[in-house]
Amino acid sequence: MSCRAVPRAQPSPATRPGAPGGGTRSREVWALAVGPPAGQRSAFQAAYISIEVLIALVSVPGNVLVIWAVKVNQALRDATFCFIVSLAVADVAVGALVIPLAILINIGPQTYFHTCLMVACPVLILTQSSILALLAIAVDRYLRVKIPLRYKTVVTPRRAAVAIAGCWILSFVVGLTPMFGWNNLSEVERAWAANGSVGEPEIKCEFEKVISMEYMVYFNFFVWVLPPLLLMVLIYLEVFYLIRKQLNKKVSASSGDPQKYYGKELKIAKSLALILFLFALSWLPLHILNCITLFCPSCHKPSILIYIAIFLTHGNSAMNPIVYAFRIQKFRVTFLKIWNDHFRCQPAPPGDGDLAEERPDD
């Protein structure tokens, strides 16, 4: 899911310098999940679509497997894994909704302005949902190590559900803000009227045509992406500090074995911090390119960097299940059980244990 700038060989009349609604920003065309520029060889376009399809084929089944694992394994029912499910739902939507829209827009359909605007907003909603889910996970891990004895009374399933609902509601508000008026309709209408046309403007559906770049940089990035990422970094630094401190002091915990309890918390915290690192690594390059385009319109950005940023943002949705499988034992065991029970028709041996019997703190 991405909103990025892609250089175009031939800017449209509405975006040429000096044209209504145009200006220096017309050196770049911002597109939602856009692929190669118009005029590129069909082989290059086919390669782009193939990579997008491959990402979707990894992302959707992988994240569905995450949701399935939480459903079948009682040990994965605590608040952290509920937030992970929320993150997985957003990633499923990337593969099932955003990437198909990316391929469609790559073809370059002509649409009404508000139709294109509705196509552009889902990526903003899902990105914000992922960020807030990661923030909720970080806060949850902090509470687990800060107040281990009171954690289960403070973080109840009801409160976790309310937090998840709140994250999604806020994501819709942030992502749909362009629908409330912070968009480029006035510029498009001026260009439309200058051409002697009447009625609702018809445009080639491109992100830059409908979404204000001031919104993308000042509001989306500087308010709703960068501050939460920095806050999460501080939270995880505090989590690691508290865990190391407790391991050294050997303070008693709810598990009865402080070394075991905090040792497991350390492992899970490292895995979730890795998820955060991969998210930042995937999304910051694109936002940095957005800032360069807004603040330095004349600066040249190699196309290869733009395409790398595009695939990083989409590919991030496929990374998390892989991290869970290799880093979190409860997920790995559950994935194997699902595979054996439903795809190999070979139930796991009794020695692997009943997943429902696992303790949530194990």
C-alpha positions in Angstrom: 0.0 0.0 0.0 1.7 3.1 -1.1 1.4 6.7 -2.3 4.4 7.7 -4.3 5.8 9.9 -6.9 6.7 8.4 -10.3 8.3 10.5 -13.1 6.3 10.9 -16.2 7.6 11.6 -19.7 4.6 13.6 -20.8 2.8 15.7 -18.2 -0.9 16.3 -18.9 -2.1 19.8 -19.8 -3.6 20.2 -16.3 -0.2 19.7 -14.7 2.2 21.5 -17.1 3.9 24.5 -15.5 1.8 27.5 -16.2 -1.4 25.6 -16.7 -4.3 25.9 -14.2 -3.6 23.7 -11.2 -0.1 23.1 -12.5 3.3 24.3 -11.2 6.6 23.0 -10.3 5.1 19.9 -8.6 4.1 18.8 -12.1 7.5 17.4 -12.5 6.3 14.4 -10.6 3.0 12.6 -10.9 1.9 11.0 -7.6 0.1 7.8 -8.0 -1.6 5.3 -5.7 0.2 2.0 -6.0 1.3 3.1 -9.4 3.5 1.0 -11.7 5.8 2.0 -14.5 5.4 5.3 -16.2 3.2 5.4 -19.4 5.2 4.6 -22.5 7.5 2.0 -20.8 7.9 -1.3 -22.7 5.1 -3.8 -22.1 7.7 -6.3 -20.9 8.6 -3.9 -18.0 4.9 -3.5 -17.2 4.4 -7.3 -17.2 7.3 -7.6 -14.8 5.8 -4.9 -12.5 2.4 -6.7 -12.5 4.1 -10.1 -11.9 5.9 -8.7 -8.8 2.7 -7.2 -7.5 0.8 -10.4 -8.0 3.6 -12.4 -6.3 3.5 -10.1 -3.2 -0.3 -10.5 -3.0 0.0 -14.3 -3.3 2.4 -14.3 -0.3 0.6 -11.6 1.7 -2.9 -12.8 1.7 -2.4 -16.5 2.6 0.4 -15.6 5.0 -1.8 -13.2 7.0 -4.9 -15.4 6.8 -2.7 -18.1 8.4 -1.8 -15.6 11.2 -5.5 -15.0 11.9 -6.3 -18.7 11.7 -3.5 -19.5 14.2 -4.8 -17.0 16.7 -8.3 -18.6 16.3 -7.2 -22.2 16.9 -4.6 -21.7 19.6 -5.9 -20.6 22.9 -2.4 -19.5 23.9 -2.5 -16.8 21.3 -5.6 -15.1 22.7 -4.0 -12.4 24.8 -4.1 -8.7 23.9 -0.8 -8.6 22.0 -2.0 -11.3 19.6 -5.4 -9.6 19.2 -3.5 -6.5 18.0 -1.4 -8.7 15.7 -4.7 -10.0 14.2 -5.7 -6.4 13.6 -2.4 -5.8 11.8 -2.9 -9.0 9.8 -6.3 -7.9 8.7 -4.8 -4.7 7.3 -2.1 -6.7 5.5 -4.7 -9.0 4.0 -6.6 -6.0 2.7 -3.3 -4.8 1.1 -3.0 -8.0 -0.9 -6.7 -8.4 -1.7 -7.6 -4.8 -2.3 -4.7 -2.3 -2.6 -2.6 -4.4 -5.0 -5.4 -5.1 -7.4 -6.2 -1.4 -7.4 -2.5 -0.8 -8.0 -2.6 -3.0 -11.1 -5.8 -1.4 -12.3 -4.4 2.2 -11.9 -1.3 1.1 -13.7 -3.5 0.5 -16.7 -4.6 4.1 -16.4 -8.4 4.3 -16.3 -10.4 7.5 -16.9 -12.6 8.2 -14.0 -14.6 11.0 -12.3 -12.7 12.9 -9.7 -14.6 11.5 -6.6 -14.3 8.0 -8.0 -10.6 8.3 -8.1 -10.6 9.9 -4.7 -12.4 6.8 -3.3 -9.8 4.6 -4.9 -7.0 6.6 -3.3 -8.2 6.6 0.2 -8.0 2.8 1.1 -4.3 2.9 1.1 -4.3 5.8 3.6 -6.7 3.9 5.9 -4.8 0.7 5.9 -1.4 2.4 6.5 -2.7 4.3 9.5 -4.3 1.1 10.8 -1.0 -0.7 10.7 0.8 2.1 12.5 -1.8 2.3 15.3 -1.8 -1.5 15.6 2.0 -1.4 16.0 1.7 1.3 18.6 -0.9 -0.6 20.5 1.3 -3.7 20.5 4.2 -1.6 21.9 2.1 -0.2 24.7 0.8 -3.7 25.5 4.4 -5.1 25.8 5.4 -2.1 28.0 2.5 -2.8 30.4 3.4 -6.5 30.5 6.9 -5.7 31.9 6.0 -2.6 33.8 3.0 -4.0 35.8 3.3 -7.8 35.4 1.2 -8.6 38.5 -1.7 -6.3 37.5 -1.4 -6.7 33.8 -4.4 -9.1 33.4 -6.7 -6.8 35.4 -5.6 -3.7 33.5 -5.5 -5.2 30.0 -8.8 -7.1 29.7 -10.2 -8.6 26.5 -12.9 -5.9 26.5 -10.4 -3.1 26.8 -8.3 -4.6 24.0 -11.4 -4.9 21.8 -12.2 -1.2 22.5 -8.6 -0.2 21.7 -8.7 -2.1 18.4 -12.0 -0.6 17.4 -10.6 2.9 18.3 -7.6 2.3 16.2 -9.7 1.4 13.1 -12.1 4.3 13.7 -9.2 6.8 13.9 -7.6 5.2 10.8 -10.8 5.8 8.8 -11.0 9.4 10.0 -7.3 10.1 9.0 -7.5 8.1 5.8 -10.8 9.7 4.7 -9.8 13.2 5.5 -9.3 13.9 1.7 -12.9 13.0 1.2 -13.9 15.7 3.6 -12.4 18.4 1.4 -8.6 18.4 1.8 -8.0 17.4 -1.8 -7.2 18.9 -5.2 -10.8 19.3 -6.5 -10.5 23.1 -6.9 -7.4 22.8 -9.0 -8.8 20.0 -11.2 -12.1 22.0 -11.7 -10.1 25.1 -12.8 -8.2 23.0 -15.3 -11.5 21.4 -16.4 -13.2 24.7 -16.9 -10.2 26.2 -18.7 -10.7 23.5 -21.3 -14.3 24.5 -21.8 -15.7 21.4 -20.2 -18.7 21.2 -17.9 -19.9 18.8 -15.2 -17.8 16.7 -12.8 -14.2 16.6 -14.0 -13.0 13.3 -15.7 -9.4 12.6 -15.1 -6.8 9.9 -15.5 -6.9 8.4 -12.0 -3.6 9.3 -10.4 -2.8 10.0 -6.8 -1.5 13.5 -7.4 -4.5 14.5 -9.3 -6.8 14.0 -6.3 -4.8 14.0 -3.0 -3.1 17.2 -1.8 0.6 16.7 -1.3 0.5 19.1 1.7 -1.9 16.6 3.3 0.5 13.7 2.5 3.5 15.4 4.0 2.4 17.8 6.7 -0.6 15.9 8.0 -0.1 12.2 7.1 3.7 11.9 7.6 4.5 14.7 10.1 1.5 14.0 12.3 0.3 10.4 11.9 3.4 8.4 10.8 6.6 9.9 12.1 5.6 10.8 15.7 4.0 7.3 16.4 7.2 5.6 15.0 9.4 7.7 17.2 7.2 7.0 20.2 7.3 3.3 19.5 11.1 3.4 19.4 11.2 5.0 22.8 8.7 2.5 24.2 10.7 -0.5 23.0 13.9 1.1 24.4 12.1 1.4 27.8 10.8 -2.2 27.5 14.3 -3.6 26.9 15.6 -1.5 29.8 12.9 -2.7 32.2 13.4 -6.4 31.2 17.2 -6.2 31.7 16.7 -4.5 35.0 14.2 -7.1 36.2 16.4 -10.0 35.1 19.2 -8.6 37.1 17.1 -7.9 40.2 15.1 -11.2 39.8 11.9 -9.5 40.9 9.0 -12.0 41.3 6.5 -12.1 38.5 3.1 -13.7 37.8 4.7 -16.7 36.3 6.4 -17.6 39.5 9.8 -17.8 37.8 11.1 -14.3 37.0 14.0 -15.4 34.9 11.6 -17.5 32.7 8.9 -14.8 32.6 11.2 -11.9 31.6 13.3 -14.1 29.4 10.2 -14.9 27.3 9.2 -11.3 27.4 12.6 -10.3 26.0 12.3 -12.8 23.1 8.8 -11.6 22.2 9.8 -7.9 22.5 12.8 -8.5 20.2 10.5 -10.1 17.6 7.9 -7.3 17.7 10.6 -4.7 17.6 11.8 -6.4 14.4 8.3 -6.0 13.0 8.5 -2.3 13.8 11.9 -2.0 12.2 10.7 -3.7 9.0 7.7 -1.4 8.8 9.9 1.7 9.2 12.4 0.4 6.7 9.6 -0.3 4.2 7.8 3.0 4.6 10.3 5.8 5.4 12.0 5.7 2.0 8.7 6.5 0.3 7.8 9.3 2.7 11.3 10.8 2.3 10.8 10.8 -1.5 7.5 12.5 -0.9 9.2 15.2 1.2 11.9 15.7 -1.5 9.2 16.1 -4.1 7.3 18.7 -2.1 10.2 20.7 -0.8 12.6 20.3 -3.7 10.5 19.9 -6.9 13.6 20.4 -9.1 15.6 17.6 -7.4 16.1 14.5 -9.6 15.2 11.1 -8.1 16.3 8.0 -9.9 13.4 5.9 -11.1 15.0 2.8 -9.6 14.7 4.3 -6.1 11.1 5.1 -6.7 10.3 1.5 -7.8 12.2 0.1 -4.8 10.2 2.2 -2.5 7.0 1.1 -4.2 7.7 -2.6 -3.8 9.0 -2.1 -0.2 5.7 -0.7 0.9 3.7 -3.5 -0.7 6.1 -6.2 0.3 5.9 -5.1 4.0 2.5 -6.7 4.2 4.1 -10.1 3.4 7.0 -9.8 5.8 5.2 -10.2 9.2 4.0 -13.8 8.9 7.5 -14.8 8.0 8.9 -13.1 11.1 6.2 -14.7 13.3 7.1 -18.2 11.9 10.8 -17.8 12.5 10.8 -15.8 15.7 7.8 -16.7 17.8 7.5 -20.4 18.8 3.8 -20.4 19.5 3.1 -19.2 16.0 5.5 -21.6 14.4 4.0 -24.6 16.3 0.5 -23.5 15.3 1.4 -23.0 11.7 2.8 -26.5 11.5 -0.3 -27.9 13.2 -2.6 -26.2 10.7 -0.5 -27.4 7.8 -0.5 -31.0 9.1 -4.2 -31.1 10.0 -5.7 -29.3 7.0 -3.2 -29.6 4.1 -1.3 -32.8 4.7 -4.2 -34.6 6.4 -1.6 -35.7 8.9 -2.5 -34.6 12.5 0.3 -33.5 14.7 1.6 -36.3 17.1 0.4 -36.1 20.7 3.9 -35.2 21.8 3.5 -31.7 20.3 0.8 -31.0 22.9 -2.7 -29.7 22.7 -2.5 -26.1 21.6 -5.5 -25.2 23.7 -3.7 -26.4 26.8 -0.7 -24.1 26.4 -0.4 -21.4 29.0 -0.7 -17.8 27.6 2.5 -16.8 29.3 4.5 -19.7 27.7 
